[in-house]
Amino acid sequence: MATHTRTNDEELEVWIDQDLCTGDGICVDYAPEVFELDVDGLAYVKGADDELLQEQGATAPLPLELIRDVADSARECPGECIHVRRVKDAVEVYGPEAEDQD
């Protein structure tokens, strides 16, 4: 998976595919501001108000200062369930469907 530098003019969003989530909590270790484990043992993204977004495919905005932490969590996730994509064109930039541009 490629690691790319993003500028603040590229709005990103993150989501988790709970069907693939293994509940290891690596994402929470890397970026607790973005991810949280629920009582069902699966990870979810958190909305702006820190509320878990539990609807299938729910996305949360990714703050620029957390891109590295979230990219690392996507890279290390054993379930390969973390997806980060550009809002403007829905292209995945980190995660299992990201194109390797190295």
Secondary structure by P-SEA (a helix, b strand, c coil): cbbbbbcccbbbbbbbcccccccccccccccccccccccccbbbbbccccccccccbbbbbbcccaaaaaaaaaaacccccbbbbbcccccccccccccccc
